[in-house]
Amino acid sequence: MVTSLASRLLEALGPDTVRSSPEDLAVYAFDAYSEGRLPSVAVIPRDVREAALAVRIAFECGVPVVPRGAGSGLCGGAIPAQGGLVMSMVRMNRILELDVRNRRARVQPGLINLDLSRAIATHGIFYAPDPSSQKVSTIGGNVGTNAGGPHCLSYGTTTNHVLGIEYVDGQGVIHHTSLDDPGYDLTGLLVGSEGTLGLVTAVDVRLMALPESVRVGLAAFPDVESASEAVSAIIAAGIVPTALEIMDKLITSAVEAHYHAGFPLDAGAVLLVEIAGPRDDMASGEAAIARIAQQHGALSWRSSADAAEREALWASRKGAAGALGRIAPNYYIQDACVPRTKLPAVMHEIERIAGAYDLQVGNVFHAGDGNLHPLLCFDRRDERAVRAVVEAGTEILATCIAMGGTISGEHGIGYEKRDSLSLVFDTDDLAAMGRVRDVFDPQRLFNPDKIFPSGAVCGEVRAAAVA
């Protein structure tokens, strides 16, 4: 069957579009933190026609289809768990239509997130969702996981900026959804579906006007708990900044050593605050936030002097995970959400759990919407550390759920967290989701072994555990 698939694809699409040698396929066996098995074949389509044809042939051969963007996902969503066909969307990376007046665009799924905003900046507009991976992650991948980013506090996540989707079903038929359509919100259903309902081939996105003015402030706190309390107080006061981000002392020391952005190294935590809007409102808005921060124990407040300093601070924040290489050779990142009011308590518990397992933990997270990213540092060559990381990560996740949270804020469920889905949904809920999936993909060949339960952990840890 595999030989038949490869030969049919080669005949239909040609060798420049189809990859089947082991050395070519090796690059599609993993994403940012997980690894699976080699796919049987990879297809790199140039347009929706080629993509649809490849899907139809794969389904006729009974072979799974796994969509892939930049491979920057953190939950194994793009790994070929059962082999099959990997559909790499990297060539489908163009802006197909741009409507500046109505602030919308149609883009292909392989377009890099940040490239969209860069391409339209001269029109005074931008694309708001900005995951930390936005320099490399694709719009299609962002749609798959409903990606967020630091600015989702004010602007919302990907689902708030998708107006319609073009996708291919298992028969190779091309469909279009739109928020303007009457009836069920199929656009909203496809966002966050991680490629399990069909192959996304184009996305209609909402664009926003660039703000007149932007300011970034940096508050230093004695600990993460007091910084978290300040965040809750800022929101409680009716102030909604465009971003509220916290980094603890471990993360701050790592990013400062690499980026030299001027973070205070004696603080237990720093709070990065961005506000945007009319120029005349900036001074009063910043003063109100600084006052609340100081009332909750801020040791200092610093305002960015210019755009270059703002960019340096944000580059540091978005490069935080990579900077941890200065601390340890490996890390395991969690992605969970809790109510903002629970932030101080959950941060205390995360520190306690890490200490109980003799692990260093760095915390960098979207504090404004309670989206946590604790990073457990370890060395995968140490079997004890691998076991400790797995157990500690599970305990942290359970703690977040017990405090009214959920198991994923923006990274998706993928392969890693599919067993954890049953911690927040009961059997009836999961069965209902399964029935929805069966309507779109009764053969369950689109990205199998993702989202729905059946045991896995972070691929980097899992690989070490079986090594």
N, C-alpha and C positions, 0 to 999 in steps of 0.2 A: 504493500500500500504506500509506504514512504517513497519507494522508488518511483511508483506511478505518479505520486504527487509532484516530486521534483521534476520528472520528465514532462508532465503536463504544464507545469508552471514555466519551465524553460521554453517550451514550444509556444506558449501563449504570450510570454512577456520578454523573453530573451535573457541572455547571460548578464547583461548590465543591470538588470532589475532583480535577478534571482541569485541567491548565494547558497551553496550547498557543501562546500569543502569544510572539513573540521576546523581549519585555522580561521576561516571566515566566520563560522558559527560560534566560535568560542567567545566572541565579544558580546553575544546576546544571551549568555547563560546566567547573567547576574545583573543586579541593579546596585544602588548605592550601598546596601547593607545585606543583601541576600544573594544566594546562589542556588540554582536549581540544576537542571540537566541541559545538555546541548539540545537546541531545537533541531528538528529534522531538516528544516530549510528556513531561510530568511528572505523576505521580499521587501524591496525598498521602492515603493511606487512613486511615480512622478505626479499622478493626478488621481481623481476619484474613480475614473474608469479602470485604471490598472488595479487600484485597491479593491474595487468591487469584484473584478474578475478573479483576483487571487482568493478572495474570501469564498466565492462560489465554488471554485475548484477544490479548496481545502475541505469545505463542508461535504461536497460530493464524495470526497475520499475518506470522510469521517475523521478528519484531523483537526485538533484544536487550533484556534487562532488567538495569538497573544499580541495585543497592541503595545507599541513601545515608542516613547518619546525620547528624552535625553538619557533615560536610565538613572535619573537622580532620585527616584523614589526610595523611601526609607522603610517600607514594609514588605518588600518583595512582590509588589503588584505587577511588575513587568517581567518576572522570571517565568520561563516556560516550565512550569511544574510537571507537566506531562509530556514535555517535548513539543512536537507539532511545528506550526508555522509562526514565526515571529514577524509581525508587520511593523517595520521601522518606518516612522513617518518623517524622517529627517529631511527628505527632499521636498515634502509638501510644506514649505515654510514661507509662503508668500502672503501678503495682504491682497486679497482678491478684490475687495471694494472698500472705499473709504467715503463716508458721508459726514463731512465736517460739520455742516449746518445742523444735522440732527444728532451729531456725536455718536456715531455707531460705525462699525466696520465688520466686514466678513473676512475671516482669516483662516488659513489652513492650520491644522493641528500641530504641525512641526515647527511653527514660528516660535522663536525664543521669546519668553515673556517680556524681558526688558527691551528687546529689539522693537517691539510694537510701540512702546512709549517713545523710544528714541526716534523712530521714523515719523511720528506725528507731532513731536514737540513744537515744531515751527508753526503749527496751526493753533497752538495754545491749549492743547488737549493731551490727555494721558490715559493709560489703562491702570486702574487702581490696584487690583490684587497684586501683592508684591512679596511672595514667599522669599525666604533667605536665599533660595536657589535661583532667583529670577534671572541671573546672568546666564544660566545654562538650561533651566527647566523650560518645557514647552507649554504652550497654551492648551494643547490636547491633554498633556499629563496633568496640568492644573485642573482642567475640567474633570478628569477621571477621579481625582481625590478631593475635589472641592477645596482647593488650596486657599490658604488665607494669607498670613503675613503680618508684619507689625502694624500696618495701617488698616487692618480689617475692623479694629475697634470702631472707627468712624465710618469707613467706606463699605464695610461688609466683606464677605468672602466671595469666591468665584461665582457662586450661584446667583449672587445679587447683581452680577455684571454680564450674565449670559442671556441673550435675547432669543436665541434660536440655535438649533443644531442640525447639521446634515450628517446622517449616519447610514451605514450599510448593514443590512440584515444578513442572515445566513444563506439566503438564496442569491445574494449579490444584488439585491434591489436597493436602490437609493431612496431614502426618505428624508423629509424635512419637517422639523418642528419649529414652532414659534410661540412666544408668549402671547401673541395676538390671536392665536387659534382659540376657538371656543372649546369647552369641554376640559378634559383632564390636562394637567400641566406635565406633558411628556418631556418638555425641556428640563424642568426641575428634576424629573425622575432620572434623566440621563446624567445630569451633573452629580458626581460622586459615585457613579456606578462602576468605576474602575475597569471599564472595558468588558463587563460581563453581560451587557445587553445588546451590544452592537459595536461596530467600528466607526468612531467619530472621524469624519473627513472634512468638516468645515464648522466654524463656530461664528455666530453673530454676537458681537460683544458691544456692551455699552461703554462709552468713553466719557471722561469728565473734563471739565475746564480746569486748567492749572490755576491754583490759588494765587491771589494777588501777592500774598506775603506768607513766608514760612519762618518759624522760629523753633529752635531746639534748645531745651534746657537740660542740665545735668545736675541731679541732686545726689549727694553722698549721704548714706545712712550707716548707722552702726551695725545693722544686721538686716537680713532679708525680711524678717517679720515686720519690722517697723516700716520698711519700704512698702511692703504689701498693704499695711494699714493705711499708709498715705494714699495709695492707689484707690482703695475703697472710699476714702474720704473725699478725694477729688471727684469721683463719679457721683457720690452722694450729694455733693454740693451743686449738682446739675451741670458740671463742666465735662464735656466730652472732647478731649484732645484727639488729634488724628492718630496718635500712638502713645502708648505707655508701656515701656519695656524695662525689665529688671535683669541685671546681671549680678551674680554674687562675687565674693572676693576671689575665688579660684578662677572664674571665667575672666574677671576684670584683669587679673594679673597676666593671664595668658594673652588676651587681646592687646593689652598695652605693650607687652614685650614685642609683639609683632607689628602693630600698627602705629604705636607712639602717638595716639590721639589725645593724650593728656588726661586719661582717667586717673582718679586718685587711688593710690595703692594701699592706703591705710583704712579705707572704708570697708565695712562688711558687705555692703551692697550698693549699687548705683541704680538710679531710676532715670531713664532716658525719656523725656517728654517732648512731643512735637505738637505744635498748634499751627493751624493754617487758616487763612481767611483774609478779610480786608485789612489793609496796612494799619488803619487807625485803631483797630481792635487789639493789636498785638501786645502793646505795652500793658494794658489793663489785664488782659488774659493771662499773660505770663506772671504778672505780679500776684494775681489771685492764686495761681497754682503754687508759686514759690512760697506764699504765706501758709498754705495748707501743708506743704511739705515740711516747713520749719516747725509748724505746730505739732507735727508727728515725729519729731526727732531728727530732722535733716541736719547734718553737720555742716553742709555748705550747699550753695546753689550757684551754678555757673551758666551763663547764657552764651550760646555760640555767637561768635563775632561776625561771621560771614558764611557764604555758601560753601566755601572750601572746608571750613571747620565742621559744618553740618554734615557734609559728605564724608569726612573722615570719621566722625562719630558713628554714622550709619554703616560705613564699611566695616568698622570694628564690630558692631553688633551683628551684622549679617555674616561676618567671617568667624564668629565665635567658635562654632563647632570645629572648624579646621584648625584654629589656633590651639585647641586642646592637645594637638600632637606634641606640644612642648611639655605636657604634663604626663602623658601615658601613651603607649603605642596604639591602644584601642579604646573605644568607648561604645556604650550601649545607650541609645537615646530613647526615652519614653515620650509619648505624646498623648496627654490626657487633659481634660478640662474639669474645672471645679467652679462653683459659684465664687465670685470675687470675695465675698465675706468670709469664705473658708480659706483664703490664701495663707494667712498667718499660721493657722493650725496645720494645714497640709504641708507647708514648708518645714515646720518643726518636725513633723512625722517623717518626711523624706530624709532629713538630716539624721534622725534617730535610726531609721532603717539602714542607711548607708553605714553608720557607725557600728551597728550590730553585726554587719557583714564585713567589717574592716575594709570598706571601700571609700575611695574619694568620690565625691559627687559635686558636679558643677551645675548650677542652675542658671539658665537663661531662658526667659519666657515672655510671652505676650500677656503681661499682667492685667491689661485693661479688660480683656475678656476671659481671664482665668485659664488661659491655654498654657499648660506647663510643659517644659522640656528638660527634665533632669537628665544629665549625662553621667552615667556611671563609668568611671575610668578603670581600666584593667589591662592586663597583658594576656592575650589569648594563648600564649605558651604555658601559662600557669593554670593547670586543671582546677585547682581550688578556686582561683579567681573567676574562672568561667562559671562554675557552679554557683558561686556567690552572686554573680551578676544576674544570672537567670532568676534565682530565687528572690533577690532584692527587687528586681524589676517587676516581678509578679506581685510582690507585696505592695510596692508603690502603687501599682495599677488598682489593686483591690482597695487600698486606702482611699484613693481618689473616688472610686465608685461609692464607697461607704459614706463619703462626705457629700454625696449628691451629684457627683460628676459623671463623666462618661469616658470611654476608652480611647477616643481619638478626637483631636481638634481639627487637624488639617492634613495629616500624613496618610490618612486612609486606613483600611483594615488589611487589605492585601493578603499575603500568605502568613505573615507573622502573627497577626492578632485575630485570626479567624476563630480560634477556640475561645477567645475572650468575649466574642460577641454574645455568647450565652450568659455572660455575667450581667448584661443589661437588657436582654430580650428573652422572653420565655419561649417555650416550644411553639405556641400558637403564632407569636410574632414572627419567628423564623420561618414557619411554614407559609405564612402569608407572603413574606418576601420571596420565598422560593417559588410560589405560584406566579408572582409577577415576573420573575426571571424566566419561567417556563413559557410565558406568553411571548416574550421577545426571542427566546432562544431555547426551544423545547429540546434540542439535542445537547444543550449545555456544553457547547464547544467554544464559546467565547470566553477566554481567560478562565479556564476551570481551576478548581482548588483555591479560589480567592473568595474572600469575604465570609463565606459560610463555613461553619466549624468543621475542624478535623485536625488538630494539633500541630503547632509549629512555634518556633521562637525566632527572634531576630537572627537572620541568616549568618551574620558574622559570628555570633555566639554559637549557633547551631553547628556551624562548620567546625568550630574549635572543639565542641563537645564530642563530635564523632571522629575527630582526627586521631 
